[in-house]
Amino acid sequence: MRDTETSTGPAMLTPVRQIVGAGPVWSGAVWVGQVEDGDIPPGRIEIVGGSGFSEARFLVRRDGQPLGFVQVPIVDGTVDGSILRARARELPGLVSQPRRETSPAVSVVICTRDRPDHLARLLASLVELDYPEFEILVVDNNPTSGVTRPVVEAASGLPMRVVDAVGQGLSIARNVGVRHAIHDIVAFTDDDVVIDAQWLDRLVIGFERDYRVACVCGMVPSVEVLTPTQAWFDHRVGWARRWEPALYGLDDHAADDDLFPLRVSEFGTGANFAVRKAAVTALGGFDEALGAGSPAGSGEDMDIFVRILLSGRLLAREPGAIVWHSHRETVAELDKQMHDYGVGLSALLVKMLVHPRTTGMVAKRLVVGVRHLGAVTDVEHSAALAAEPELATVRRRELTGVVRGPWRLLRGRLAGRSGTPLRNRARGVAGLFDFRREQMWGDRGNTILAGRLAGTAVWCGAIGMLAAAGVLPGALQALAVAVFVLAGPGSLAVSFSAYLPGSARWVLVPTLGSAICTLSVTGLLMAGFWDPSALLAGLGALTSVGGLLRGRYLASRAVRR
């Protein structure tokens, strides 16, 4: 991937990833490579695979350390070394970089779902990793498809194993990776990247910068810009624009950043970061209601970054830790991705708004945040828009996602997705009713959703008894009765068939609740008994007790698992 020169011919530069096929079909495509600033010859330099490109983008390095990007024109498959050298010299000087002092073993976690071609390219790049000791965990987020294991088995020379994450969602896969990792430092990357050989080395240096660092983020530059869609997204995100190391903490950040710590693009992104296993486990792990594959669609990386900072730990940006990302190639793929970005962003903000500790933090930044969102979603890339006019609709889709975020977060919570799934097991009396235990959402035969429904029955039964006591104002009492009837007995009944489709549960809970209450009233009337308060109190008590018994049974089942 680096530059080479022969004694019998002109210098040559190779791309970060070999270009398959005849080259680009779009005139605005950009060839991507990297070069050492001290090794740039003055004459014409051949660009391997450069036919059809008009521009080349280079990551310029000095002694292996990245300085930043420059772009130069390609003419007849070559670039002018003098122009490349001059533009490289315009980059900021190299910040003093420490050398790695320790060599802690690292667990590399790759979460994947039915993308064998991407995964194969990633595993091929991992062979080049220059680090003493690491393990690779490939977390298969759809093990029933059977497409991931053959790719892993075909890869050789790597300390690698596959673990299954049955429940759909990137957060669930990340949590499975954390749980199975055997080392304290856990490095995450996506399956659609190419890994730099010094990736782990530089991530570890990030942890060495301060003993309080619990998370290190690296750079995620584009590995290719072949289509208008990729060019638009490359212009939209800031994953590879800040090439100086930085430490972030609640008391250690730029005073003029009105959005901190919510401007998470300043730190990094989920395709390239590492955490201390103990720190993430103490925080409860990744939020199952956020991230790709969840109702919210994204946001689990932003969430964990902010939670780490709120816990009093530090986050480091280490630009030398690089993975090269392959962006979505078509407008349809990008459209869904940006919609999910919008959903995840607002879901995270709502989650923070309803938490007492962060309510004020988010409220103070709402106005600035809305202005920032309007600015960053307004992408000006005339060449890409001219070639793909449909890109002009992507902004609207992203903002539509923002509107949908709160409901999607609620959907996740109602489905039993926890914000802290790796929390320590409950003890004492609470432990008797801990129906989650070590289970992950979506595990085969898990008791999570059934337990949530049983818990709902307990609370709704209590609301029914409160309404029966006649201590509530008229309108509030009517509301309490309606909540009990529509959600109490039905939740208890459906907890015995929790794995029905979500739409069926939504219909059955109020339907069964109303039917149970109606039958109870009818039966008692036929028996000559009519005392509405006593009837409501009795049904409420039976529902709460039933929910408690059902919850205790589910907790005991979780222990046996």
Phi and psi in degrees as a GROMACS rama.xvg file:
@    title "Ramachandran Plot"
@    xaxis  label "Phi"
@    yaxis  label "Psi"
@TYPE xy
-93.7149  176.443  ARG-2
-75.8424  150.284  ASP-3
-135.027  157.977  THR-4
-144.157  138.011  GLU-5
-110.631  157.958  THR-6
-79.879  -14.392  SER-7
-107.698  -2.56833  THR-8
-150.516  -178.927  GLY-9
-70.5444  161.216  PRO-10
-64.0903  152.806  ALA-11
-132.992  146.292  MET-12
-124.66  133.779  LEU-13
-104.731  152.385  THR-14
-73.8555  161.767  PRO-15
-59.1288  -41.3027  VAL-16
-130.166  134.035  ARG-17
-59.7032  135.923  GLN-18
-84.7978  124.187  ILE-19
-91.7517  137.351  VAL-20
94.0703  -159.312  GLY-21
-85.9045  0.633103  ALA-22
107.596  -171.277  GLY-23
-72.3595  152.35  PRO-24
-107.271  -5.63301  VAL-25
-107.625  133.743  TRP-26
-68.0847  -19.8559  SER-27
-91.3364  7.06212  GLY-28
-63.2022  148.374  ALA-29
-121.135  126.405  VAL-30
-75.3359  138.228  TRP-31
-122.643  125.754  VAL-32
-148.653  -168.639  GLY-33
-146.751  156.975  GLN-34
-155.185  148.047  VAL-35
-82.7375  130.195  GLU-36
-64.5359  -25.997  ASP-37
-82.6138  -5.77757  GLY-38
-111.727  18.095  ASP-39
-89.2277  114.62  ILE-40
-75.7932  159.73  PRO-41
-77.4018  -22.5752  PRO-42
-86.3489  -160.525  GLY-43
-73.3228  139.705  ARG-44
-121.22  125.648  ILE-45
-72.1037  136.05  GLU-46
-103.795  109.525  ILE-47
-65.7768  124.204  VAL-48
76.6629  15.2157  GLY-49
-85.4157  -1.96997  GLY-50
-62.3048  128.814  SER-51
94.8343  -11.1792  GLY-52
-93.795  148.037  PHE-53
-108.309  -14.0233  SER-54
-139.749  149.545  GLU-55
-124.026  139.393  ALA-56
-114.117  128.972  ARG-57
-119.919  134.133  PHE-58
-84.3916  115.186  LEU-59
-90.206  131.304  VAL-60
-119.242  155.594  ARG-61
-132.203  118.991  ARG-62
53.6035  37.4051  ASP-63
87.2841  -13.488  GLY-64
-94.5346  136.162  GLN-65
-73.8469  138.277  PRO-66
-103.256  -32.0705  LEU-67
145.8  -174.97  GLY-68
-105.382  147.651  PHE-69
-133.693  154.653  VAL-70
-124.013  139.118  GLN-71
-136.685  153.562  VAL-72
-73.1148  148.249  PRO-73
-104.755  128.784  ILE-74
-126.095  119.151  VAL-75
53.5597  41.0282  ASP-76
76.1966  13.1255  GLY-77
-134.516  161.801  THR-78
-121.604  157.312  VAL-79
-84.8967  115.098  ASP-80
-59.854  -33.4663  GLY-81
-65.363  -42.6426  SER-82
-65.4687  -43.3319  ILE-83
-60.6866  -43.2304  LEU-84
-65.7177  -41.5055  ARG-85
-64.197  -41.8474  ALA-86
-71.7777  -31.9606  ARG-87
-64.5387  -35.6949  ALA-88
-70.942  -17.9673  ARG-89
-78.3246  -12.1023  GLU-90
-70.8984  153.077  LEU-91
-58.6513  151.033  PRO-92
-65.1057  161.276  GLY-93
-71.8626  125.018  LEU-94
-72.1785  138.971  VAL-95
-53.3112  122.78  SER-96
-109.43  126.253  GLN-97
-72.6085  157.228  PRO-98
-93.4922  151.148  ARG-99
-65.425  129.038  ARG-100
-98.4237  -24.3551  GLU-101
-126.304  168.9  THR-102
-133.437  61.833  SER-103
-65.3092  141.935  PRO-104
-65.914  146.871  ALA-105
-126.121  139.506  VAL-106
-99.1113  118.828  SER-107
-95.4938  121.446  VAL-108
-110.714  123.058  VAL-109
-116.319  112.673  ILE-110
-93.962  127.633  CYS-111
-141.769  153.077  THR-112
-144.649  97.6876  ARG-113
57.2526  45.0729  ASP-114
-131.153  69.2629  ARG-115
-62.392  -36.2951  PRO-116
-66.6108  -45.9245  ASP-117
-59.7883  -46.008  HIS-118
-62.1591  -39.9979  LEU-119
-62.3965  -41.0533  ALA-120
-66.3547  -39.289  ARG-121
-63.5593  -47.4316  LEU-122
-62.8512  -34.6398  LEU-123
-62.9213  -37.2117  ALA-124
-74.0837  -27.7452  SER-125
-66.8777  -21.5159  LEU-126
-60.8962  -27.0218  VAL-127
-85.9918  -1.32554  GLU-128
-57.5953  130.615  LEU-129
-106.266  85.4744  ASP-130
-155.042  143.48  TYR-131
-63.6782  -47.0056  PRO-132
-144.499  122.81  GLU-133
-157.818  157.979  PHE-134
-119.876  156.285  GLU-135
-120.907  123.466  ILE-136
-110.167  117.744  LEU-137
-96.1846  112.762  VAL-138
-94.7891  112.357  VAL-139
-88.013  111.447  ASP-140
-89.1604  9.01897  ASN-141
-152.699  67.5568  ASN-142
-62.8415  -22.8248  PRO-143
-68.9862  -19.9049  THR-144
-71.7528  -28.538  SER-145
72.9801  14.9366  GLY-146
-95.5818  -15.5825  VAL-147
-86.317  -45.11  THR-148
-58.4424  -41.0417  ARG-149
-60.1771  -35.2316  PRO-150
-65.3882  -44.091  VAL-151
-66.1019  -42.5584  VAL-152
-64.5711  -28.694  GLU-153
-77.3336  -20.7456  ALA-154
-78.9378  134.745  ALA-155
-123.14  158.875  SER-156
79.2459  15.1108  GLY-157
-125.278  139.453  LEU-158
-77.4698  88.8137  PRO-159
-135.054  145.09  MET-160
-143.74  158.052  ARG-161
-108.688  134.126  VAL-162
-125.221  147.614  VAL-163
-96.4141  138.652  ASP-164
-123.391  99.7973  ALA-165
-72.2414  -41.9622  VAL-166
-66.3041  133.872  GLY-167
-72.6762  131.568  GLN-168
141.275  137.533  GLY-169
-63.9581  -37.8302  LEU-170
-61.7716  -40.6089  SER-171
-63.4473  -43.0742  ILE-172
-62.9017  -41.1498  ALA-173
-63.0235  -42.4705  ARG-174
-64.3634  -38.7593  ASN-175
-62.1589  -41.1481  VAL-176
-62.1682  -44.1733  GLY-177
-61.028  -44.7214  VAL-178
-64.1537  -36.1529  ARG-179
-89.58  -12.1727  HIS-180
-65.1109  138.967  ALA-181
-99.9974  -6.56015  ILE-182
-112.893  159.811  HIS-183
-73.8908  -34.6947  ASP-184
-92.0453  124.069  ILE-185
-118.594  116.916  VAL-186
-102.829  129.319  ALA-187
-108.418  139.817  PHE-188
-147.49  166.285  THR-189
-91.5352  171.204  ASP-190
-86.2088  -4.66423  ASP-191
-109.657  41.0515  ASP-192
-129.459  167.183  VAL-193
-117.098  130.095  VAL-194
-91.3359  134.697  ILE-195
-75.6965  145.49  ASP-196
-61.387  -28.9149  ALA-197
-94.3091  13.1883  GLN-198
-54.3138  -57.0773  TRP-199
-66.8822  -37.605  LEU-200
-55.76  -46.4263  ASP-201
-75.5547  -32.6061  ARG-202
-62.2606  -42.3728  LEU-203
-63.6833  -38.6073  VAL-204
-59.3432  -35.809  ILE-205
-59.3813  -40.457  GLY-206
-69.0418  -29.0415  PHE-207
-76.5024  -12.2286  GLU-208
-67.6348  -26.6551  ARG-209
-163.074  138.932  ASP-210
-65.5484  -17.265  TYR-211
-86.5925  -4.28606  ARG-212
-69.0124  124.103  VAL-213
-113.905  -8.76408  ALA-214
-149.19  137.571  CYS-215
-127.499  128.345  VAL-216
-111.899  142.846  CYS-217
-113.047  -172.499  GLY-218
-89.8596  149.458  MET-219
-131.906  73.9774  VAL-220
-75.1902  163.603  PRO-221
-73.65  131.061  SER-222
-82.1738  -18.7834  VAL-223
-158.277  148.705  GLU-224
-134.074  83.428  VAL-225
-104.902  -23.2109  LEU-226
-124.007  160.54  THR-227
-57.6095  -34.9303  PRO-228
-64.3712  -44.8469  THR-229
-63.8558  -38.7367  GLN-230
-65.1291  -40.6239  ALA-231
-61.9701  -47.4742  TRP-232
-67.8222  -38.6077  PHE-233
-57.8303  -37.2655  ASP-234
-76.0349  -27.6291  HIS-235
-76.0873  -42.6151  ARG-236
-95.6591  155.837  VAL-237
-113.934  45.4461  GLY-238
-79.7028  -9.1157  TRP-239
-147.047  52.2039  ALA-240
-119.286  -11.1608  ARG-241
-118.298  105.913  ARG-242
-105.109  19.4382  TRP-243
-113.609  139.484  GLU-244
-62.9441  153.501  PRO-245
-154.617  150.711  ALA-246
-115.896  137.564  LEU-247
-124.32  136.56  TYR-248
-153.503  167.696  GLY-249
-59.2246  -29.2403  LEU-250
-108.219  6.09257  ASP-251
-131.211  81.4454  ASP-252
-158.603  169.605  HIS-253
-65.0893  123.831  ALA-254
-65.5717  -23.3686  ALA-255
-90.3889  6.41075  ASP-256
-90.9889  101.282  ASP-257
-70.547  -13.6501  ASP-258
-99.6696  -12.188  LEU-259
-56.9355  136.308  PHE-260
-96.4168  23.917  PRO-261
-90.1212  -7.90605  LEU-262
-86.5832  72.3578  ARG-263
-70.9713  -19.8702  VAL-264
-62.3466  -19.2783  SER-265
-65.5094  -29.0948  GLU-266
-86.7676  -54.848  PHE-267
165.687  -157.346  GLY-268
-147.494  168.326  THR-269
-67.6653  -12.2811  GLY-270
-76.3752  -10.6838  ALA-271
-158.178  89.4895  ASN-272
-158.728  161.306  PHE-273
-134.249  149.939  ALA-274
-134.642  162.193  VAL-275
-85.0102  125.847  ARG-276
-56.6753  -42.4115  LYS-277
-62.8649  -38.6883  ALA-278
-67.8188  -45.0844  ALA-279
-68.0831  -39.3847  VAL-280
-63.4945  -40.4714  THR-281
-62.7769  -30.7309  ALA-282
-81.2846  -7.21285  LEU-283
96.8628  4.2376  GLY-284
83.3225  -170.187  GLY-285
-80.3159  143.029  PHE-286
-70.255  118.765  ASP-287
-68.6032  -19.1637  GLU-288
-84.1203  -3.93953  ALA-289
-116.338  162.897  LEU-290
100.372  159.849  GLY-291
-54.241  138.505  ALA-292
88.5692  -12.5346  GLY-293
-95.2982  170.821  SER-294
-57.4602  -32.8651  PRO-295
-78.6009  -20.9425  ALA-296
81.2253  -20.7628  GLY-297
-169.331  -173.89  SER-298
98.7512  -6.59105  GLY-299
-68.4267  -29.9734  GLU-300
-71.3121  -45.2456  ASP-301
-58.2385  -41.9854  MET-302
-61.696  -46.8345  ASP-303
-70.6636  -34.6478  ILE-304
-60.3719  -47.6839  PHE-305
-66.4613  -41.262  VAL-306
-64.251  -36.1814  ARG-307
-63.1401  -43.897  ILE-308
-65.372  -41.303  LEU-309
-66.6947  -22.1746  LEU-310
-78.9173  -2.638  SER-311
93.8509  -0.225028  GLY-312
-88.404  172.676  ARG-313
-106.84  154.68  LEU-314
-121.059  135.047  LEU-315
-112.96  140.585  ALA-316
-103.181  121.387  ARG-317
-121.534  95.2899  GLU-318
-65.6412  -20.226  PRO-319
-73.0357  -14.244  GLY-320
-88.2539  102.793  ALA-321
-119.879  133.803  ILE-322
-125.901  140.692  VAL-323
-99.1416  123.251  TRP-324
-101.964  141.13  HIS-325
-98.8906  110.123  SER-326
-78.0106  165.651  HIS-327
-59.6847  139.244  ARG-328
-92.2776  -25.4278  GLU-329
-116.027  158.786  THR-330
-64.007  -38.3124  VAL-331
-60.9637  -43.7658  ALA-332
-65.767  -43.7554  GLU-333
-65.8634  -38.3697  LEU-334
-57.4111  -46.27  ASP-335
-66.5022  -41.83  LYS-336
-60.5642  -47.0044  GLN-337
-70.2324  -34.4819  MET-338
-59.7336  -46.0359  HIS-339
-65.2725  -34.5795  ASP-340
-60.0656  -42.9153  TYR-341
-64.8421  -42.9977  GLY-342
-60.5068  -48.7636  VAL-343
-62.7327  -37.5564  GLY-344
-62.373  -51.0102  LEU-345
-72.0144  -31.0396  SER-346
-61.6516  -42.9784  ALA-347
-63.4107  -43.6644  LEU-348
-64.0693  -39.9936  LEU-349
-65.6679  -41.0687  VAL-350
-56.838  -41.9964  LYS-351
-74.3063  -33.4649  MET-352
-63.6331  -36.2649  LEU-353
-86.9585  -3.20465  VAL-354
-93.6027  124.332  HIS-355
-53.3251  -36.3694  PRO-356
-68.1658  -32.0922  ARG-357
-110.377  1.41972  THR-358
-56.8027  -51.4496  THR-359
-64.4195  -38.229  GLY-360
-59.0208  -46.2382  MET-361
-71.2932  -42.5303  VAL-362
-59.3051  -40.2346  ALA-363
-66.9591  -22.6218  LYS-364
-105.522  3.41677  ARG-365
-62.8074  -47.1622  LEU-366
-63.6241  -47.9023  VAL-367
-62.6785  -38.1549  VAL-368
-65.4623  -40.0684  GLY-369
-63.7908  -42.1489  VAL-370
-62.8187  -42.5431  ARG-371
-63.0928  -43.2373  HIS-372
-61.5841  -42.2099  LEU-373
-61.5284  -36.4661  GLY-374
-72.9467  -46.692  ALA-375
-74.1702  -24.8624  VAL-376
-83.454  -10.0659  THR-377
-91.141  85.2923  ASP-378
-90.1458  123.754  VAL-379
-105.957  103.675  GLU-380
-141.569  87.1892  HIS-381
-60.4151  -39.1479  SER-382
-66.0179  -44.187  ALA-383
-65.9646  -42.0724  ALA-384
-67.6617  -34.2669  LEU-385
-67.6248  -37.7793  ALA-386
-78.4565  -33.1216  ALA-387
-131.088  83.2931  GLU-388
-57.4785  -25.5139  PRO-389
-65.355  -17.4601  GLU-390
-62.0523  -22.5036  LEU-391
-65.4858  -18.4264  ALA-392
-89.5443  -10.257  THR-393
-63.492  -38.6505  VAL-394
-59.384  -42.9212  ARG-395
-63.2514  -38.3818  ARG-396
-65.9646  -39.6351  ARG-397
-63.8968  -44.0072  GLU-398
-68.9498  -32.5557  LEU-399
-62.3173  -39.1684  THR-400
-61.0433  -38.1277  GLY-401
-58.7733  -40.8978  VAL-402
-65.6289  -34.0806  VAL-403
-83.7778  -12.7057  ARG-404
-54.4928  -48.596  GLY-405
-58.1945  -43.1828  PRO-406
-66.2261  -39.4145  TRP-407
-64.6247  -37.7516  ARG-408
-62.8465  -44.514  LEU-409
-61.226  -41.8266  LEU-410
-57.5516  -43.0448  ARG-411
-62.6941  -43.8335  GLY-412
-65.3021  -43.1938  ARG-413
-63.7006  -28.0388  LEU-414
-80.407  -2.95033  ALA-415
96.558  9.49069  GLY-416
-77.9484  124.945  ARG-417
-93.5984  149.759  SER-418
-80.874  -18.787  GLY-419
-137.47  65.4594  THR-420
-69.1559  -19.1787  PRO-421
-98.3601  16.332  LEU-422
-61.785  159.896  ARG-423
-64.4004  148.196  ASN-424
-62.4835  140.475  ARG-425
-64.7598  147.535  ALA-426
-119.523  170.105  ARG-427
65.03  -143.09  GLY-428
-62.302  -40.0582  VAL-429
-60.4028  -34.0804  ALA-430
-63.8005  -27.4448  GLY-431
-65.0266  -23.0889  LEU-432
-116.091  19.6125  PHE-433
-83.3635  93.5171  ASP-434
-83.9529  -1.72896  PHE-435
-93.5717  -51.2171  ARG-436
52.6951  -125.826  ARG-437
-95.6382  11.8568  GLU-438
-76.954  150.243  GLN-439
-102.55  146.451  MET-440
-58.1199  130.102  TRP-441
93.3365  -9.25822  GLY-442
-57.5153  146.997  ASP-443
-60.9624  129.469  ARG-444
69.4603  17.3909  GLY-445
-71.0033  159.691  ASN-446
-107.39  14.3205  THR-447
-67.5096  -54.2463  ILE-448
-67.1555  -41.1811  LEU-449
-60.1671  -39.7339  ALA-450
-65.5329  -38.7803  GLY-451
-61.3915  -42.4178  ARG-452
-65.7559  -39.9332  LEU-453
-63.0726  -41.3979  ALA-454
-62.9896  -39.3429  GLY-455
-60.9165  -40.1521  THR-456
-62.053  -40.6421  ALA-457
-60.2593  -50.3149  VAL-458
-66.731  -41.1767  TRP-459
-66.9762  -35.418  CYS-460
-62.4475  -40.1199  GLY-461
-64.2912  -38.2206  ALA-462
-64.0532  -39.9926  ILE-463
-62.7623  -42.6668  GLY-464
-65.714  -36.4917  MET-465
-63.9641  -40.6696  LEU-466
-64.9322  -37.4502  ALA-467
-65.6384  -28.3805  ALA-468
-70.6624  -15.1774  ALA-469
71.0753  24.1609  GLY-470
-95.0495  -4.44802  VAL-471
-95.7793  150.458  LEU-472
-58.9532  159.898  PRO-473
-52.5804  -54.0007  GLY-474
-64.4044  -40.4727  ALA-475
-68.9193  -35.3957  LEU-476
-65.8625  -41.1062  GLN-477
-62.5291  -40.6286  ALA-478
-64.1373  -41.4963  LEU-479
-62.9723  -42.0742  ALA-480
-61.8869  -43.3049  VAL-481
-63.1131  -42.5673  ALA-482
-60.5705  -44.7957  VAL-483
-62.2662  -49.9053  PHE-484
-62.1229  -43.3565  VAL-485
-81.8588  -23.0127  LEU-486
-123.889  -18.0545  ALA-487
-77.4668  -76.9628  GLY-488
-58.9111  -34.7203  PRO-489
-64.4299  -39.6381  GLY-490
-62.315  -42.3113  SER-491
-62.7154  -43.5602  LEU-492
-65.0218  -45.0175  ALA-493
-71.5022  -20.1799  VAL-494
-61.148  -18.2939  SER-495
-84.8143  -9.9436  PHE-496
-138.174  53.7512  SER-497
-68.3141  -18.8837  ALA-498
-97.3801  23.7924  TYR-499
-68.831  159.329  LEU-500
-55.7053  149.369  PRO-501
-55.9515  -41.7502  GLY-502
-63.0143  -36.0205  SER-503
-67.3973  -39.3262  ALA-504
-62.7103  -43.0858  ARG-505
-59.5198  -35.5124  TRP-506
-79.9689  -42.381  VAL-507
-70.3136  -37.7722  LEU-508
-58.4343  -55.3918  VAL-509
-68.8647  -33.8139  PRO-510
-65.2488  -49.2419  THR-511
-65.9895  -38.5664  LEU-512
-60.3493  -47.0959  GLY-513
-63.5224  -40.5016  SER-514
-65.6963  -43.2499  ALA-515
-62.463  -45.5627  ILE-516
-64.2057  -41.2801  CYS-517
-63.8553  -45.5237  THR-518
-63.5699  -38.452  LEU-519
-63.7159  -46.3895  SER-520
-62.2385  -44.3914  VAL-521
-61.6096  -44.5295  THR-522
-62.0438  -43.8154  GLY-523
-68.469  -37.2185  LEU-524
-62.7828  -41.2795  LEU-525
-65.1207  -27.2913  MET-526
-85.34  -1.21562  ALA-527
86.0043  16.799  GLY-528
-111.979  131.68  PHE-529
-148.491  102.403  TRP-530
-142.941  93.9708  ASP-531
-53.7523  -42.8225  PRO-532
-65.5455  -44.9136  SER-533
-64.5411  -40.0079  ALA-534
-62.6617  -45.2084  LEU-535
-65.6954  -41.0758  LEU-536
-63.7943  -42.1828  ALA-537
-65.1254  -45.6385  GLY-538
-63.7721  -39.0737  LEU-539
-62.7638  -43.3405  GLY-540
-64.6097  -44.835  ALA-541
-61.2494  -40.186  LEU-542
-65.6119  -44.5768  THR-543
-65.7303  -45.746  SER-544
-64.0802  -42.207  VAL-545
-60.8109  -40.7897  GLY-546
-63.758  -39.4613  GLY-547
-64.976  -44.7674  LEU-548
-64.6115  -42.1285  LEU-549
-63.9325  -42.1945  ARG-550
-62.7279  -40.5099  GLY-551
-64.5965  -40.2241  ARG-552
-62.9576  -44.996  TYR-553
-64.1697  -37.4646  LEU-554
-63.7179  -40.8325  ALA-555
-67.1487  -34.1641  SER-556
-66.1177  -38.3438  ARG-557
-63.9719  -36.4011  ALA-558
-64.2254  -42.6097  VAL-559
-66.8848  -28.1449  ARG-560
